[in-house]
Every structure is written in structure tokens, then in C-alpha cells.
Amino acid sequence: MQALKDLRTPCYVVDEAKLIKNLELLQYVQQETGCRILLAQKCFSMFRLYPLMGKYLAGTTASGIYEARLGHEEMGKENHVFAPAFKDEDMRELVQICDHVIFNSLAQFEKHKGVCAAANVSMGLRINPECSTQGGEHAIYDPCAYGSRLGVTLANFPEELPEGIDGLHFHTLCEQNADDLVATFKAFEKSFGKFLPQLKWLNLGGGHHITRTDYDLQALLELIKYIKATYGVEVYLEPGEAVALNAGYLVTEVLDIVHNGLDILILDASAACHMPDVLEMPYRPPLLGGFAAGEKPYTYRLSSMTCLAGDVIGDYSFAEPVQVGDKLVFADMAIYTMVKNNTFNGLPLPDIVLLRSDGSTEVVRRFGYEDFKGRLS
């Protein structure tokens, strides 16, 4: 990894070889089952790689007008969109660039169905199967929790499938295995199964950690084959993390070491600015050469150069002492980083770098002061 440590910091690095490995597995799932897999851009939107990903995936899915435009412009394959609500002006553009529009409520469907039908766009409804599988760890990401605004519950669904609805969609998982998908589908089938023979497609959403080493791939394949054989519908999956899981890094430099009960490293990367999931989920990113606190002789708290007292990445231990000027490399940093980062405190956005399969690197994008200023007025 010396090539990474020679880069200017902070920087995100996407590993082309690891990305392709993930894509090949997702392509295998499509080939084995006949399903169609879409890139969920809310997780990973490095459009420089959309032509590459388009060789393996069926297309993109979006959470709003800008992502929909990006998928249309940069990948140009199937383009789906879901949002809790749509503005009229956005919908007029969406129907020109999207193949599927998925509504969160019957009211939204009734409001926009005319413009969608006129554009011959396939329409769907997101439903809430009321089957929570995540536990308290990811409660913030549970769309089946009490009071969730996402998806139509059975009690609010009409007795007859609304005319013009081609498909149903549910998205209930977050970094989960196939057993939770199977359990969710069984709950969905029990409540909404009577509508399946009338549908053209069923979208199983995202949150499937298909490319994780312990993922039960066989269970996923069997479920998709069962759905297609039993109900004759097209099956969609829209993972984001599985596409770029473990395919990226964040490289940072140690700027200072301070002491207050323990040694604290001040880095030029920030949890709050550059990897918000560390604080939001919370999430502990893997660190190359770093171990759990106390496991190795030298333990440090890794923190940032922002003024936020809680901008702490975590406590890690090392086999050797860390020095000012050392480069540290966090792994699994392609997902939910570039799409969620910010310039709090005026911190620069990290460069975006591609690590090619041949070991060479390309600085794809370098950000500066104007990127910070351009968001303000």
C-alpha cells in the first residue's frame, strides 16, 4: 500500500480491482436468477466509474432529481427513482429520464400518475411490510419502525391494486444477510401476496450485503428464483454498499499528537466531515495496521483537526509508535463517504483517486476553496 501513502492527503481512493470483483459477483447473481441489479447512487456516486459499472449492472436507482439526472447522463441504462414526495417541476423532468417512478403514498401516486402515464413510465408503490429485522443497532435506518414515514402499510393499502401500478417496492434492510431478506419477503408475501400475480415487477430494495464474505448467496438465489417461478414478475435489487463494499480507502496524515489521559492523534481527515457514518450509525472503520485498543503495545485515540470535541474516529492500537507525518489508511471508505461529506469548519474535501488494476493511480478530482465557497453565499 505504499502507493497510497505517497498520495496527497486527505484523499479517497477507489480500488478498481476490488470494485470489479464485487461487480462480477453481482453479475453472477443476475445471470443465475434473471433478476436485475441497480446501483443505489445514494451510497456510491463516483460517476467516473459508471461506464465500467454499466458493463455489469442493469442500471441505476435514485433518491431524487439530481441522482436521477446523474444516472441518466453517466450510465444511460435503466433509471429508477423513489422519493417520499416529488415536486411537480421535478416530476416533469423525471418522466423524461426515468423508466420506473416509485411513490411513497397513494396520494403521491394520484397526484403524479397522469404525467407518468403520458410519458409511458412504469409506476410503483413502496410498501411497508411492517417487519423489522435490524434490531436496535441500526434503529435510525429501520423503515418498519413505529411512526415510519416510508411505505404504505397494509391497513392503508386498498383492497384492489390501483389501476396503473405495475410494481411494488420494499426496502427494509441495512447491511444485512439473506436470512433477513427471506424473513421480510415472507411477511410481505403474507400481507401483499395476493397482488403479486397482477404485477409486472417486484423491487426488493437495498441493504443486501451480497459481496460480504459471509453472505448466504445460495439463499438469495433460491428466493429470487422462487419469486420469479411462482409469480412471474421481474425482480429488481438495488444495493449500494454491495457494489463498492471494501473497495475504497481514506488516506490521512498525522498532524500532531496530544496527551490527555491517553495519546491522541490529530489527523487531516475528519469523521464529521469525511466519514459521517462514524458518528451517525455509529461505525468503526477498519484501519490498515490498526487493531482494537489495548491489543497492541501502543494505543491512540484518532481524532480530527475540526473544533468539534466529539469528532473522534475511535481508539486503535499499533505494533509500533505512531509519528507525526505518518500516513494512516482507513479501509471500506468508498461507501457513504463521498456522497455524505461536507466542509464544516472550512475543511477541504478529500481528493478522489482511482487505484487502477495495474497498480497505478489517477487523481480523478481535486477540490479547493471555490468548492467550499460555492456552497455558501
Long-range contacts (C-beta under 8 A, 24 or more apart in sequence): 1-288, 1-329, 3-355, 3-359, 3-361, 4-249, 4-251, 4-327, 4-329, 4-355, 4-361, 5-251, 5-327, 5-329, 7-251, 7-351, 7-353, 7-361, 7-363, 8-351, 9-251, 9-252, 9-253, 9-268, 9-269, 9-327, 9-350, 10-250, 10-251, 10-252, 10-253, 10-267, 10-268, 10-269, 10-274, 10-348, 10-350, 10-351, 11-250, 11-251, 11-350, 11-351, 11-352, 11-353, 11-363, 12-248, 12-249, 12-250, 12-333, 12-334, 12-337, 12-338, 12-350, 12-351, 12-352, 12-353, 13-248, 13-249, 13-250, 13-251, 13-333, 13-353, 13-354, 13-355, 13-361, 14-46, 14-49, 14-244, 14-247, 14-248, 14-334, 14-352, 14-353, 14-354, 14-355, 15-247, 15-248, 15-249, 15-334, 15-355, 16-49, 16-52, 16-354, 16-355, 16-356, 16-357, 17-355, 17-357, 18-246, 18-247, 19-49, 19-52, 19-53, 19-243, 19-244, 19-247, 19-334, 20-52, 20-357, 21-211, 21-247, 22-211, 22-242, 22-243, 22-244, 22-245, 22-246, 22-247, 23-52, 23-53, 23-55, 23-56, 23-57, 23-243, 24-56, 25-210, 25-211, 25-217, 26-56, 26-57, 26-210, 26-211, 26-239, 26-242, 26-243, 27-56, 27-57, 29-210, 29-217, 29-220, 29-221, 29-224, 29-237, 30-58, 32-221, 33-221, 33-224, 33-225, 33-228, 33-235, 34-224, 34-228, 34-235, 35-224, 35-228, 35-234, 35-235, 35-236, 35-237, 36-78, 36-234, 36-235, 36-236, 36-237, 37-236, 37-237, 37-238, 37-239, 38-78, 38-80, 38-236, 38-237, 38-238, 39-71, 39-75, 39-238, 39-239, 39-240, 39-243, 40-206, 40-238, 40-239, 40-240, 40-243, 41-67, 41-70, 41-71, 41-240, 41-339, 42-67, 42-240, 42-339, 43-206, 43-240, 43-241, 43-243, 43-244, 43-335, 43-336, 43-339, 44-240, 44-241, 44-243, 44-244, 44-334, 44-335, 44-338, 44-339, 45-70, 45-338, 45-339, 46-244, 46-334, 46-338, 46-352, 46-364, 47-73, 47-74, 47-75, 48-352, 48-354, 48-364, 48-365, 49-354, 50-74, 50-75, 51-75, 53-243, 57-243, 58-236, 59-99, 61-238, 62-98, 64-90, 65-90, 65-93, 65-94, 68-94, 68-97, 68-98, 69-93, 69-97, 72-97, 72-98, 80-203, 80-236, 80-238, 82-126, 82-169, 82-171, 84-149, 84-150, 86-112, 88-112, 91-115, 91-116, 94-121, 95-119, 95-121, 100-124, 100-166, 100-167, 100-201, 100-203, 102-126, 102-167, 102-169, 102-203, 104-149, 104-150, 104-151, 104-152, 105-152, 106-152, 106-156, 106-158, 106-162, 109-162, 109-164, 109-165, 113-164, 116-164, 117-164, 122-166, 122-167, 122-200, 122-201, 123-164, 123-165, 123-166, 123-167, 124-165, 124-166, 124-167, 124-168, 124-169, 124-201, 124-203, 125-152, 125-162, 125-165, 125-167, 125-168, 125-169, 126-150, 126-151, 126-152, 126-168, 126-169, 126-170, 126-171, 127-151, 127-152, 127-153, 127-154, 127-157, 127-168, 127-169, 127-170, 127-188, 127-192, 128-152, 128-153, 128-170, 129-170, 129-172, 129-184, 129-187, 129-188, 129-191, 129-192, 130-154, 130-187, 130-191, 131-172, 131-183, 131-184, 131-187, 131-188, 132-172, 133-172, 133-173, 133-176, 133-180, 133-183, 133-184, 134-172, 134-173, 134-174, 134-176, 134-180, 138-174, 138-175, 138-281, 140-280, 140-281, 141-174, 142-172, 142-174, 143-171, 143-172, 144-172, 154-191, 154-192, 157-192, 161-195, 161-198, 161-199, 165-199, 166-199, 166-200, 166-201, 167-199, 167-200, 167-201, 167-202, 167-203, 167-233, 167-234, 168-192, 168-195, 168-196, 168-199, 168-202, 168-203, 169-202, 169-203, 169-205, 170-203, 170-204, 170-205, 171-203, 171-204, 171-205, 171-206, 171-207, 171-238, 172-205, 172-207, 173-205, 173-206, 173-207, 173-208, 174-207, 175-207, 175-209, 175-241, 176-207, 176-208, 176-209, 177-209, 177-212, 177-214, 177-215, 177-216, 178-208, 178-215, 178-216, 178-217, 178-219, 178-220, 178-223, 179-216, 179-219, 181-208, 181-219, 181-220, 181-223, 182-219, 182-223, 185-223, 185-227, 196-230, 196-231, 196-233, 197-231, 197-232, 199-231, 199-233, 200-233, 200-234, 201-233, 201-234, 201-235, 201-236, 202-227, 202-231, 202-233, 202-234, 202-235, 202-236, 203-235, 203-236, 203-237, 203-238, 204-235, 204-236, 204-237, 204-238, 205-237, 205-238, 206-237, 206-238, 206-239, 206-240, 206-241, 207-239, 207-241, 208-237, 208-239, 208-242, 209-239, 209-241, 209-242, 209-245, 210-237, 210-239, 210-242, 211-242, 211-243, 211-245, 211-246, 212-242, 212-245, 240-335, 241-335, 241-336, 244-334, 244-335, 245-332, 245-334, 245-335, 246-331, 246-332, 247-334, 248-331, 248-332, 248-333, 248-334, 248-335, 248-337, 249-288, 249-329, 249-330, 249-331, 249-333, 249-355, 250-274, 250-275, 250-285, 250-329, 250-330, 250-333, 250-337, 250-350, 251-327, 251-328, 251-329, 251-330, 252-327, 252-328, 252-329, 252-330, 253-325, 253-326, 253-327, 253-328, 254-322, 254-323, 254-324, 254-325, 254-326, 254-327, 254-328, 255-305, 255-324, 256-324, 257-300, 257-322, 257-324, 262-299, 262-300, 262-301, 262-315, 263-298, 263-299, 263-300, 263-301, 264-300, 264-301, 264-302, 264-303, 265-300, 265-301, 265-302, 265-303, 265-322, 265-328, 266-303, 266-304, 266-305, 267-302, 267-303, 267-304, 267-305, 267-313, 267-328, 268-305, 269-304, 269-313, 269-330, 269-350, 270-304, 270-305, 270-306, 270-311, 270-344, 270-347, 271-304, 271-311, 271-312, 271-313, 272-304, 272-306, 272-308, 272-311, 272-342, 272-344, 273-304, 273-306, 273-341, 273-342, 273-343, 273-344, 273-345, 273-347, 274-337, 274-341, 274-347, 274-349, 274-350, 275-313, 275-330, 275-333, 275-336, 275-337, 275-341, 276-336, 276-340, 276-341, 276-342, 277-336, 277-337, 277-340, 278-313, 278-314, 279-310, 279-311, 284-313, 284-314, 285-313, 285-314, 285-330, 285-331, 285-332, 285-333, 286-330, 286-331, 286-332, 287-316, 287-328, 287-329, 287-330, 287-331, 288-328, 288-329, 288-330, 288-331, 289-318, 289-319, 289-328, 289-329, 290-316, 290-317, 290-318, 290-328, 291-316, 291-317, 291-318, 291-319, 292-316, 292-317, 293-317, 298-322, 302-328, 305-345, 305-347, 306-344, 306-345, 306-347, 307-345, 308-344, 308-345, 343-371, 343-372, 343-375, 346-372, 348-372
